[in-house]
Amino acid sequence: MLEKYVKKILNAKVYNAAIETPLDMATSLSSRIGNQILIKREDLQPVFSFKLRGAYNMIAQLTQAQRDAGIICASAGNHAQGVAYAAKLMKIKATIVMPVTTPGIKVSSVRARGGKVVLHGDSFDEALAHACELQEQQGLTFVHPYDAPDVIAGQGTIAREILHQYNPDEIDAIFIPVGGGGLAAGISAYIKYLRPEIKIIAVEYEESACLAAAMQASKRVTLKEVGLFADGIAVAQIGKETFKVLKDHVDEVITVSADEICAGIKDIFDDTRSVAEPAGAAGIAGLKKYVEKYQLKDKTLVTICSGANINFDRLRYVAERAEVGENNEAIFSVSIPEKPGSFKRFISHIGKRQITEFNYRYNDAEIARIFVGIKVNGDEEREALLKRFQEDQYDVLDLTKNEVAKMHVRHMVGGHSDGVQNEQLLRFEFPERPGALLRFLNALGDQWNISLFHYRNHGAAYGRVLTGVQVPKDEVKDFHAKLDELGYPYWDESNNPVYEAFLN
């Protein structure tokens, strides 16, 4: 199998559309983590993503009859741009089916390149199903985003470039972001055939880890839910063809959180001044996690910055979470006496550390509850600071890993209400589209009163909502049944300690 793919990669037709991207040294990150880090800059392609390689290669292999019929694809964005760009170069009509949740920058880019955009479904898998229906109805030629040999071979040209650009004897591992697996399959096939000693590490977003699930089950599985933060790799099932390659030629699969990806975006920016999209930074997030896990030193590690198609307004969220993802910010809730000199005494315990956030509102004559963010250098310093507060008899909560604290409560401190009874606190994810909120309110009806509501748009595919609803104890079962019917993902946060501290 590998020999077949190596031949396809060597004969791939990509350079009429794609460029050979540089392999840049990440000087700052290399110094910080004690290893030589190289970034393959696929964000510099004409469509700001590696997807152009596979799309163009497959379309270039089509017969004239297939081209004349027109082509169709499904994509969360980057493959769509690659197909539209390739089709424009070859003067072929292209229909692109994209999820309604696709970032606007990707949709407008496809239209600008002449592609006919059809928005359908909340996820890639729903868009894919619709594209297959249209392909059958209209007799179009389907260009798969990852699960086709010619697409895989096109992506595999990245591996050929890496081995030409750097001494392969010195490369220890390559870290590759994985969605459907086309990029990882192409690179691993070429690398493992020519240089089997180089480790291939697949990196997935923890809420769309379809390869990790397949490896564990020894067969392809379909995830029940897929998180869309890293929309470029938000796939529920690894490809059939890609899994044939990956199951035997990936050395390890590592998963990363949204915070870790945000930190990776910052790392790439610091070294290249390029702003990667979340999927594009997953590889570097996985690399850092792998280095920490195995305590690596003086190794040469390569990762792929796979794309830079990010909505500008999403950068608010990225900047907010990057420091936590890098373990450079600790967030605490601390109770101090409500009397003169207390703040000064508390700040003296922090020392010269930078305070990143400080929220307080008068609420009680005896106790002041403050929400504070502090710049730290890793988990050890955070734990040492927590211990110091405890030794000084402060009532303190470490909220650094608390999702409700980081997403909502930091913007709502001071929201106690003495008059609210039987309040249920719930955290929701709403699809970011018109009518989602109205559907939620209609489902609740007039039976229960909403006593708290917090929403903040982060430019992501899903909006995060924190809401309090007054529900008598004998109606809680009916209330949760209504929420289950609604179908939006939700979490009951009524026992969350940060709720008790600031809102209840």
DONUSE-419991 format. One record per residue (C-alpha): residue number from 1; y, x negated, z negated. Coordinates in steps of 0.1 Angstrom, whole numbers. Example, Ala and Ser with C-alpha at 12.3 -4.5 7.8 and 13.67 -1.06 7.14 Angstrom:
2
1 -45 -123 -78
2 -11 -137 -71
***
This chain:
504
1 0 0 0
2 25 -27 -9
3 19 -46 23
4 27 -14 43
5 60 -10 24
6 70 -47 28
7 66 -43 66
8 86 -11 66
9 113 -28 45
10 115 -58 68
11 118 -35 98
12 142 -11 81
13 173 0 101
14 201 1 75
15 228 -23 85
16 244 -2 112
17 257 19 82
18 251 0 50
19 264 -34 39
20 247 -63 21
21 262 -58 -13
22 270 -88 -36
23 250 -98 -67
24 277 -104 -92
25 275 -123 -125
26 284 -101 -155
27 302 -130 -173
28 314 -111 -203
29 282 -92 -210
30 261 -123 -204
31 280 -142 -230
32 279 -113 -255
33 241 -107 -254
34 229 -143 -247
35 213 -138 -213
36 224 -142 -177
37 231 -107 -164
38 234 -101 -126
39 246 -68 -112
40 237 -57 -77
41 268 -39 -66
42 256 -8 -47
43 288 10 -58
44 305 -10 -30
45 286 8 -2
46 308 29 22
47 296 60 3
48 298 42 -31
49 260 45 -36
50 227 29 -24
51 216 62 -10
52 230 54 24
53 203 29 30
54 174 53 27
55 192 82 45
56 202 61 75
57 168 44 78
58 149 77 79
59 174 94 103
60 173 63 126
61 135 67 128
62 136 104 140
63 128 114 175
64 155 127 198
65 141 162 195
66 143 160 157
67 179 148 159
68 188 175 184
69 174 202 160
70 198 191 133
71 189 177 98
72 190 192 63
73 188 177 28
74 191 186 -8
75 211 164 -31
76 230 162 -64
77 256 142 -44
78 249 106 -34
79 221 113 -10
80 242 140 5
81 270 116 12
82 246 91 27
83 231 118 50
84 265 131 60
85 278 95 68
86 246 86 88
87 247 119 107
88 283 114 116
89 276 79 129
90 247 92 150
91 265 124 160
92 239 147 144
93 246 181 128
94 238 179 90
95 234 207 65
96 236 196 28
97 224 218 0
98 239 208 -34
99 237 223 -69
100 267 243 -79
101 270 219 -108
102 276 189 -85
103 308 169 -94
104 336 180 -71
105 343 145 -59
106 308 144 -43
107 312 178 -27
108 346 170 -11
109 333 136 1
110 304 152 19
111 327 177 36
112 351 150 46
113 322 132 64
114 314 163 85
115 285 177 65
116 281 214 62
117 278 220 24
118 257 249 9
119 261 252 -29
120 230 267 -45
121 214 266 -80
122 222 249 -112
123 199 218 -107
124 186 196 -79
125 152 213 -80
126 168 247 -73
127 188 232 -45
128 157 215 -31
129 138 248 -30
130 166 265 -11
131 169 236 14
132 132 239 21
133 137 276 29
134 166 269 52
135 146 241 70
136 118 265 77
137 141 294 88
138 163 273 111
139 138 246 124
140 158 217 109
141 145 182 102
142 143 176 64
143 156 143 51
144 142 139 16
145 164 122 -10
146 136 100 -23
147 100 111 -15
148 96 98 21
149 83 64 31
150 113 56 54
151 137 65 26
152 118 44 1
153 118 15 26
154 155 18 32
155 162 15 -6
156 137 -14 -7
157 161 -36 14
158 180 -41 -19
159 151 -62 -32
160 150 -83 0
161 187 -90 -5
162 183 -99 -42
163 156 -125 -34
164 178 -140 -8
165 209 -141 -30
166 194 -157 -61
167 166 -181 -67
168 136 -158 -74
169 119 -185 -96
170 146 -179 -121
171 146 -140 -122
172 128 -127 -152
173 132 -89 -148
174 149 -62 -127
175 162 -30 -143
176 163 1 -120
177 176 36 -127
178 151 63 -119
179 156 99 -108
180 130 109 -82
181 119 72 -79
182 129 62 -44
183 150 32 -54
184 125 20 -80
185 95 24 -56
186 112 5 -28
187 123 -24 -50
188 91 -26 -70
189 69 -26 -38
190 88 -55 -23
191 91 -75 -55
192 56 -70 -68
193 41 -80 -34
194 62 -112 -31
195 70 -120 -67
196 45 -102 -91
197 57 -123 -121
198 91 -106 -120
199 90 -76 -144
200 101 -42 -131
201 117 -21 -158
202 124 16 -149
203 153 32 -168
204 157 69 -173
205 182 92 -190
206 164 105 -220
207 170 142 -210
208 155 137 -175
209 127 112 -182
210 102 125 -156
211 86 91 -149
212 80 84 -186
213 64 118 -189
214 42 111 -158
215 32 77 -170
216 22 91 -204
217 2 119 -188
218 -12 97 -160
219 -1 123 -135
220 31 140 -123
221 45 166 -146
222 75 189 -144
223 100 188 -172
224 109 222 -187
225 146 212 -190
226 167 185 -174
227 199 172 -189
228 227 168 -163
229 249 142 -178
230 235 115 -155
231 235 140 -126
232 225 113 -100
233 191 109 -117
234 186 145 -130
235 152 152 -116
236 125 173 -132
237 95 157 -115
238 89 122 -101
239 82 121 -64
240 46 123 -51
241 49 93 -29
242 71 73 -53
243 47 78 -82
244 19 63 -61
245 39 31 -61
246 54 32 -95
247 23 41 -116
248 8 7 -109
249 39 -15 -103
250 63 -7 -131
251 59 -29 -162
252 77 -6 -186
253 98 26 -187
254 127 27 -211
255 150 57 -218
256 186 57 -228
257 210 82 -244
258 243 95 -230
259 262 73 -255
260 243 42 -244
261 251 51 -207
262 288 55 -216
263 287 20 -232
264 271 7 -200
265 299 22 -179
266 324 3 -201
267 303 -29 -197
268 304 -27 -159
269 341 -19 -159
270 349 -49 -182
271 331 -73 -159
272 338 -58 -124
273 367 -34 -129
274 345 -8 -111
275 339 26 -127
276 302 34 -124
277 289 70 -125
278 265 77 -154
279 234 72 -132
280 249 40 -119
281 252 26 -154
282 218 37 -166
283 202 4 -155
284 226 -18 -176
285 222 5 -206
286 184 0 -203
287 188 -37 -199
288 208 -40 -231
289 183 -18 -250
290 154 -39 -237
291 171 -72 -247
292 176 -58 -282
293 140 -45 -284
294 124 -78 -275
295 152 -101 -288
296 155 -119 -255
297 175 -150 -251
298 184 -172 -221
299 167 -149 -195
300 180 -140 -161
301 181 -102 -158
302 191 -82 -128
303 203 -46 -127
304 214 -22 -101
305 248 -5 -103
306 235 23 -81
307 267 44 -77
308 303 50 -85
309 308 87 -77
310 323 100 -110
311 348 128 -115
312 379 113 -130
313 382 139 -157
314 347 129 -170
315 362 96 -181
316 377 112 -212
317 342 119 -225
318 330 84 -214
319 358 66 -232
320 353 87 -263
321 316 80 -266
322 314 44 -253
323 322 27 -286
324 296 48 -305
325 271 40 -277
326 278 3 -281
327 274 6 -319
328 311 -5 -322
329 323 26 -340
330 312 41 -373
331 322 77 -382
332 322 88 -418
333 331 118 -439
334 345 107 -472
335 357 126 -503
336 385 110 -523
337 406 123 -552
338 436 144 -542
339 462 123 -560
340 488 96 -552
341 474 62 -544
342 439 75 -533
343 444 69 -496
344 458 34 -502
345 428 26 -524
346 403 39 -498
347 420 19 -470
348 418 -13 -490
349 380 -9 -490
350 380 -8 -452
351 399 -41 -451
352 412 -54 -418
353 388 -33 -397
354 405 -12 -371
355 406 25 -378
356 398 44 -347
357 403 79 -361
358 416 94 -393
359 417 132 -398
360 426 151 -429
361 441 184 -440
362 450 196 -475
363 426 221 -487
364 418 216 -524
365 439 205 -554
366 412 181 -566
367 393 167 -536
368 405 155 -502
369 378 154 -475
370 387 129 -447
371 370 123 -413
372 374 86 -404
373 363 64 -375
374 361 27 -380
375 356 -2 -356
376 324 -21 -365
377 302 -48 -350
378 268 -31 -348
379 246 -11 -371
380 244 -38 -398
381 281 -38 -404
382 281 1 -404
383 253 2 -430
384 271 -25 -451
385 303 -4 -450
386 284 27 -460
387 268 9 -489
388 302 -3 -501
389 316 32 -501
390 286 44 -521
391 289 16 -546
392 325 25 -551
393 314 60 -561
394 327 78 -530
395 310 109 -518
396 303 98 -482
397 283 110 -452
398 275 88 -422
399 282 109 -392
400 278 82 -365
401 247 98 -350
402 257 134 -357
403 262 152 -324
404 283 181 -338
405 306 156 -356
406 312 135 -325
407 315 164 -300
408 333 191 -319
409 342 186 -356
410 363 155 -351
411 388 178 -333
412 385 207 -358
413 389 190 -392
414 405 213 -418
415 389 246 -406
416 376 259 -439
417 379 297 -443
418 372 314 -477
419 369 349 -462
420 340 343 -438
421 306 357 -449
422 271 353 -433
423 283 328 -408
424 258 313 -383
425 270 281 -367
426 255 275 -332
427 260 248 -306
428 256 258 -270
429 255 243 -235
430 270 266 -209
431 268 259 -172
432 303 249 -161
433 310 277 -137
434 330 310 -136
435 315 338 -155
436 294 318 -180
437 315 326 -210
438 318 363 -201
439 280 365 -198
440 277 350 -233
441 302 375 -248
442 285 404 -230
443 251 394 -244
444 266 394 -280
445 282 428 -274
446 302 443 -302
447 276 440 -328
448 287 407 -343
449 320 391 -350
450 328 356 -336
451 344 337 -365
452 347 303 -349
453 349 290 -314
454 354 255 -300
455 352 245 -264
456 363 213 -247
457 359 206 -210
458 346 171 -203
459 343 174 -165
460 305 175 -168
461 280 199 -153
462 276 217 -187
463 303 227 -211
464 297 222 -248
465 306 251 -271
466 305 254 -309
467 307 289 -323
468 305 307 -356
469 292 343 -356
470 290 366 -386
471 255 379 -388
472 241 399 -418
473 209 385 -431
474 188 415 -420
475 201 411 -384
476 194 374 -379
477 161 380 -361
478 177 404 -337
479 206 380 -331
480 184 351 -322
481 164 374 -299
482 196 381 -280
483 204 344 -277
484 169 338 -263
485 174 365 -237
486 207 349 -227
487 188 317 -217
488 215 291 -225
489 202 261 -244
490 214 263 -280
491 209 247 -314
492 213 263 -349
493 237 240 -368
494 241 263 -399
495 226 236 -422
496 244 207 -406
497 261 187 -434
498 292 182 -414
499 296 220 -412
500 293 223 -450
501 319 195 -454
502 346 207 -430
503 341 243 -418
504 320 265 -441
***
